[in-house]
Amino acid sequence: MRTMLPRRTFFLSPLLSPLALQAQTAPIGAGMIGVGNRGAHVMRSVLEQKDVRVAALCDTKPDRLDKAATAAARHNPKTYTDYKKLLADPNVNAVHVSTPCDLHVEMAIAALRAGKHVYCEKPIGITPESIAELVKVARASKLVFQVGQQLRANTRIRRTIEKIHGGLIGKVVMIKAQRHAGDDLPHDGPSADWFFDAKRSGDVIVEMSVHNLDVCNWVANSIPDRAAGFGGALVWPNDPPGRTNMDGYTLGYEYANGVKLSYSQVFFHPGGLPAGGQFWNVYGTEGAVDLMNSMFYPRGRGAKPQMIIEESKENLDLQHVTSFYEAIRTGSKPLADIMIGATGALTAILGREAIYRKKMMTWKELGVNL
């Protein structure tokens, strides 16, 4: 049972913010825009929140809407096929945007202008111009904006990066990172209608590797100054028919503070072949860190690896969603705010454009001042 402020205390507490008062008097109403694979997964974490009610659902596909309504039946949510009608619902205080990437900016801006807090799936946008507009609107509002870059909720990674920033490996000079999978996404899967269309997804580097590149930015404690690389549909050209996104690429970045990054992503890394999956190796003047395993490798002959942070089981989606609602209630800073979302997406776009244009691209050429 929630502890409610007595009526007299309510009027004698001018230091409490409206958000804090709202949290003490009524559940936060959540609206889910997009309840497909990702949206339904996020909704499970919303349903676990204390004093949060799934008030409304929106999707253009009836089967997804029905399935989500059943999953959230105890909250008796309203259902919509038009997201603008959901935004007009007075029972919705916070919105989760889990739609194809090309719709994120439009929907996030509309939600902010409707006075709703926003949890927007990554990437926040797929073009520099749209990201600049969203940043402008988000900064002008007093609403919470969190990006679904869940690696920011990883306690082990966060604490390991704190050690790196504290001087564990000396000066950071280089990062080697990758995201390698054994197969392409299903060509007839539920996301095939937009994922393989780079104009809708932003290409795989923006749709997927924004997570990985955001961690690189976090470790480097900077933003890239320039990028160059090569890639394309190397194994599945025009498969599925009309495909415009890549299935593999390699990139080099140089950060404003001098840190160098080597990054690759492929969908054709066979199972059992060593060095697959995701990793970040961070090199410094005094040694290196395997970020995924929190292992420090000091320089020097005979030096032995050291475990920095012990592994612990974490539900990153739940922790990330919880931080969003804590920010709404308390005014705390969300784990991945608008600036983290913007720099992550723009880092991915910088690499994409370097590959597309077959030239070294600079951050300045993106034309966005953050």
PyMOL commands that set and color helices and strands:
alter all, ss='L'
color gray80, all
select helices_A, chain A and resi 7-11+18-25+37-47+62-71+73-75+83-87+101-113+128-140+150-153+155-165+192-195+198-201+204-207+210-220+316-330+338-357+363-366
alter helices_A, ss='H'
color red, helices_A
select strands_A, chain A and resi 28-33+52-58+78-80+94-97+117-121+145-148+172-180+224-232+248-255+260-266+277-284+287-290+295-298+306-307+361-362
alter strands_A, ss='S'
color yellow, strands_A
deselect
rebuild
show_as cartoon
